Amino acid sequence: MTDGSTPPEPTALAGQGRLARTIAARGGLAAPEAPFVIEHREALIYMLCQAAELEHGIMCQYLFAAFSLKTSEAEGLTAAEVEKVTRWRKLVSHVATQEMLHLALVQNLLAAVGAAPHMSRPNLPLPAAHYPAGVQLALLPFGEQALRHFLFLERPEGMDLEDAEGIEMAGRAAAVVQQGEIVPRLQDFATVGHLYRSIERGIEHLAEKYGESRLFVGPHRAQATPEHFQWPELVPVTDLASAKLAIDTILEQGEGARGDWRNAHFGQFVGILDEYEQSLRDNPVFDPVRPVLAANVRAPERDIAVPLITDPATARVVDLFNVGYEILLQIFERFFAHTEESDAELQTLADATVSIMFRVIRPLGELITTLPAGPEHPGRTVGPSFELFYETDYLMPHREAAWILIAERLAEAAVLCERIGTDLTSAVGDQLAPVTKAFNEIRATLTAHVPA
């Protein structure tokens, strides 16, 4: 999935700054965790769904941080600072795009073992104990706290690193699964690497237990490929070797290839944090971040404290973002859960996913961080809340009905976008006009495949 641009160059301080040298000198101080137990297919599917939710939530975190960065000299930055901050935003956004690749790879793994795709996740902030102790997700504006939290999540297995100050450990240790248990449940994992290495060990065990042909029973045509999304690393999973290659891709991009972390996500965040801290030493008033508050349009269904957006106009734009995000998940899940779609129709779904990411999610996310949170939060703007309207999932099982429903939702989003643009200031309306056009054009590509 690409917008046609090349990936941003790694920050010059990746592996060279103070923090990078300190981490390299310390090496791995924590003993690698023992893999957890996966004895049957349902336990494997359960933990793959946990992996999908984790990749999904991490992607939202990175996008929130990227959107919170300032974009111009009009926001109080020098020309040199704008260039630096733009590079940071591109790097964080590129990492978020790779997290979507990881989400797609997990869908390939699920499809390969005969399971349905899984695009759902709990809304942020997470309910207590959703993940094991030590794994927490939060929408944070760019800055030291966010970067240290990202380092903690992406740290290589065996590296002793503390989470950012102020991040509460809401999880709890899960009970150890005993041999012979038939009901799948959450198992402890300390790092993303620990989770995937345990899944890999479970896949190896089940391939030996059932035989590869009986484990990988999903149709090959259900796999996403590089031809669909222009990701060279998008491995179709059809056997044990390709399953292990998919997992290696996720881990090498995130934590690095068995300890070589400098060019991985972990190393990129180390470099950005080093450069950010050096910028503050050079200029103590350097402030590259908009005054973004993580707030929701409406109170969560669960009893979780979260600020609410009280500016009515801002709430409408954030809801528009959330509708676009909902449609993105519907189309992405339809791709993986397709039934009798033709090759051309599958490509239409893939192209629509890319279009929504770059023509709807990105411009709305950047716009939202300039809008006021409301009188209860003076001087604060908001970030995209990524609120899901329901948490069951986005599976629509019947082909023709699914395409009609998605096209209908795109039409509703276009109407809402146009109305908001008309009601608000001309500056906001000018930014929303291309989004309205995108909704309509994506809808047209889908309706072209729906019978009259």
N, C-alpha and C positions, 0 to 999 in steps of 0.2 A: 504494500500500500504506500504510494508515494504521490507527492504533489508535483513531481517532475524535477525537484531540486536535489542536489547532492547532499549527503549527510554532512552536518556541520563538523568543522575540524575540532578535535579534542582541545580543551583549554591547555595553554602552554605550561601551566603548572601541574598538570596531571602527573603525579609521580615525582615532582621536583620541589614543591613547597614544603613549609614546615610540617604540616599535618601528614603529608605524604611520606616524608622522611621518617617521622615518628612511627607511623604505622608499619613501614617497611622494616624498621629496626626492631620493633616488637615482635613482628611475625605472628604466628598463630599461638595464642596462649591457652585457649580452651580446647579440651579434648573433643574430637569429633563425636557427635551423638550416635548412639546405636540406632539402627533403623527400626521403625515400628513394625508391627505385625500386619501383614496382608495375606490372609489364607484363602480367600475366595473372591470371586468376581465382584460381588456387591460391595465388599470392603474396598476394592480397587476403585470402583466407580464413585463411591462416597468420597474418598480422598482426592480423586481427580476433580470432583465438584468443588471441594474445598480449595484446591489449587486454582480453579477457574475464578472463584469468588475473590481470592487473594489477588490474582493478577488484575482483575477488573477494578478492585478497590485501589490498588497501587497506581494504576493508570489514572484514575480520577484525582488522586493526590498530586501527581506530577502536573497534570493539566491545570489544576487550581493554582499551583505555585507559578507556573509559566504565565498564566493570564494575569497574575497579580503584579508583574513587572511593568514599570513605566516604559514608554515607547518613544519619547521625543524630548527635545530641549525645552519645549513649552512646559514640561513637568518639572523643571528645575535641574536638569542634567546638562553637563557640558557635551560637546560633540563627541569627545573621546569616551565619555561615560556612556552615551547612547550606543556607541559602537560595541562597547564591552557588554552592556546589559542586553543588547540585541543578540549577541553571541550566546550569552547564558540562556536566554529564552529559547533560542533555536536548539541548544543542546538538551535542555530539559524537555522540550516538546518532542525532540527526536527519541529520547528515552521513553516518553509516554507512548509514542507510536510503536516502539519495539515491545512495550508491554501489551499492546493490542495484538502484535504478532504472537507473543507468548500465549495470549488468550486463545488465539486461533489454533495454535499448536495443541493446546489442551483439548480443544474441541475435536481435533483430529484424533487424539488419543482416545477420547470418549467414543467417537464414532467407530474407531477400529475395534474396540472390544464390545460393540453392539449396543452402546448406550445412546441416549438422547443428548443433544447439546444442552449446555447449562449457561445461561446468560444472567440469571438472577443473582442478587446479592443483597445483604441487609443495607438499609440506608445508613449514611454517615451522619453523626458519630455512631460507632458500632454499639450494639447492646452488650452489656457486660458478659464476659465469658463466651463470646461467639468464637473466638480463636483461643488457642492455648495461652498460658501465662507468658508474657513477654512479647506477644505479637499484637500490636495495636495500630490502627489506621486513623488518620485525622486529616482534615482539610486545613492546611497551613499556608499562609502567604510566604513567598520566597524570603529567605533570611537564614540566620545561623540555626535557629531551632528546626526549621524545615529541613535544611541540608543535613544536619546531624541525625535527624530522624530517618531521612532517606538512607544515610550511610548504615544506620543500625539495621534497617530492613534488608539492605542489599549485601550486608557483610558476608564474606566467605565463611563457610562452615569451619569451625575451629578457631575463629578469630574472636578474642575477648574484647567487646566494645559495648559501651553503655548507650542507652537511648538518650535522646535529647532531654534536657531539663524541662519539666513541666508536662511531659507525656506520661499520663497515668497508666499503670499496668492494670487494665480492667479484667484481664483473663484470669484463669485459674488452671492449675495443673489437671490434666485429664487423667482418669484412671487408666492403668496399663491394661491393654487388651490381652486377655488370656488365650492360650492356644485352644482351638476348638470352638470359639465363640462364633455364632452364625449371624448375629445382628451387627451390621456395621455401625461404628460411632467414631466421634472425633478422637484422634490420637495426638499426643504431644509432638510438636516439632519446634525447634529453637530458631531455625533460620529457614529461608526459602530453599537453600541448598539441602538442608536436612529433610525437608518435605519431599523434594524431588528425588533425592537419592533413595529414600525409603520407598517411594512409588516405583522407582526403577528396580529395586530389589524385589518388590512384590510382583512386578511384571515378569521378571526372570523366574521367580518361583512358580507363578501360574502357568507360564509357558512350558515349564518342565512338568507341572502337574497335569495339565490338560493336553499338551501338545500345541504347537504354534497355530496350526490350522483350526483348532477348536477354540483357542483364545481370541484370535483376531478374526472374528466372524462378521464384522461390519462390511458393507459393500464398499469396494474401492472408489466408486463414483461419489461417495459421500465425503471424500477427502478434499480439503482446500489445497490448491497447488500454487506454485509461483506464477503460473499463467493467469490465474484468477486475480491475484492481488498485487502482482509485481514485487513480491518479497522473495528474493532468491533463497532465503533460509526457511521458507515455509515447506517443511518436510511432509509429504504424504506418508501416513503411518499404515503399513500393511503387514508388518512382521516384527519380530523382536529387534532386529538390527535397526530398522527405521524408527521404532519406538525409542530406543536408546539414543539415536541420533537427534530426535526431537527434544528429548530431555537435555542432552548435552548442549544443544543450541540455546535453550532457555538459560542454563546455568552459566555458560561461557559469556553470554551477553550481559548477564546480571552481576555475578560475583567474580567472573574470570575463569580461565581454564586451569583448574586445580592449583590455585594460588597465584596465578599471574593476573592480578586484578587491575593493572594500570589502565588498560583500554576498555575495561568493562564498565557497566553502570556505576559500580562502586568506585572505581578509579576516577571516572568523570566527575562524580560528586565530590570526591576528595579534592580534585583540582579546582572545581568551582568554589568550594568553601575556602581553600587556601587563597584564591584570587580575591574573593569577597573580603576576607579578613585583612589582606594586604591593602585593599582599596580603602578600608576604614582607617587603617593606620596612616595612610597617605592623606586622607581627608576625613576627619572625624564626623563631618556633617553630611557625608555621602549618604544619600537615601534613594535607592533605586526602586523602592516598592510603594505601590499605591496603598492607602490606608484601608486595606481590605479586611472585612469581617466575615467569618464563616457563619452564614445565617440561612434559615429555611423560609420558604414562602408560608408554610403551615406547620403546625406542631406535629411531631412524629407520632405514629400510632402507639409506639412503645413509650414508656415513661422515661424519656431521656431529655435532659435539659439542653436546649439549643436556642440561641437568639432567633427572633423572627423579624423578617423584613416588614417594616411598617409604612414605607413609601409605596403608595398604590401603583404608581407607574413602574417603579423598579420591580415590584412583585410580578407585574404582567410580563415584563421582559424575561425575568428569570423563569417563569412558567413556560414561556415560549421556548427558551433553551431546553428545559426539561422535556417538553414535548418532542423537540428535535432529537434529543438524546434517546427518548423512548422509541421513536421511529427507527433510529440507527440500530438499536438492539433488536427490534422486530425484523428488520431486513437481514441483519447479520445472522440471527437465529434461523430465519427462513432458508438462508443459503445452506446452513449445515443440516437442516431438517427437511430438505427438499424431497419431493416424491417423484412426480413425473415431469419435472422441469427439463426443458431441452438445454443443450450446451449454451445456446445463445441467451436463454433466460437466466441461467446461472451467472453468466457474465454480466447481464443486466443488474442482477442483485449485487454482485461484487462491485461493479462500477458505482451503483447507487450508494453503497456503504462508504466508498472513498469520497464521493461528492458531498455527502452529509458531513463527514468529518471536516473537510476543508472549506466548504461553502456555507455551512450552517453552524457547526459547533465552534469552530475557531473564531469567526467574526463575532458571534454572539457572546462567547466567553470573554473576548477582549473588550467588548462594549460594556458588559455587565460590571466589570471592575472599575468603571468610571461613574457608576450611578449610585445615588445616595441610599444608605440603608434605611433612613427614616429619622424622625425627630428624636426618638429615644436613643439614637446612636450618632450624636453630632460629629460631623467631620469624617465619618466613616463611609466607605463604599462597601459593596458586597462582591462576593465571588460566585461562580456557578455552584449551585447546591447539589447537582446530580441526584435530585430526588426521584425515586422510582414510585410510581403511583400504585403499584402493587408488586409484591415480592415473590409471587408464585413462579413465574417465568414468562417468556415471550413466545412460547410455542403455539403456532396456529397450524393444525395438522392437515388441513384440506387445501390443496393447491389453489384452486380458483378462488375460494373464499378468502384465503390469506392475501392474495394479490389485490383483491377488491378492497379488503379492510385496510391494507397498508396505503393504497392509493387514496382511499377516503380520508385517512388520517393526515396524509400529506396535503390534501386540499384544505382541510380544516386548519392546519398549521399555516398555510399560505394566507388564508383569510384573516386569521388572528394577527399574523405579522403585518399585513397591510393596514389593518385597523389600528394597531399600536403605532405604526409609523405615521398615520394620519393624525392621531390624537396627541402625540408628543411633539417635542420641538423639531424644527426642520433639520437640525444637526443629527438627532437620533433617527428621524425618518430617512435621511439620506443613507445612513448606515444600514438600515433595515431593508431598503429597496432591493439590494442584491440578494438578500436572504429570501425575500418573497419570491424573487425570480428563480432562485435555486429550488425552493420547494415545488414550484409549478413545473419546472423542467424535469426534475426527478420523477414527479408524479406522471408526467407525459411518457417517460421511458417505460414505466410500469404498465400504464393503461394500454400502451400499444400491444401488450401481450395478453390482455384480458378480452374475452369475447364480448361483443356488444350486448 
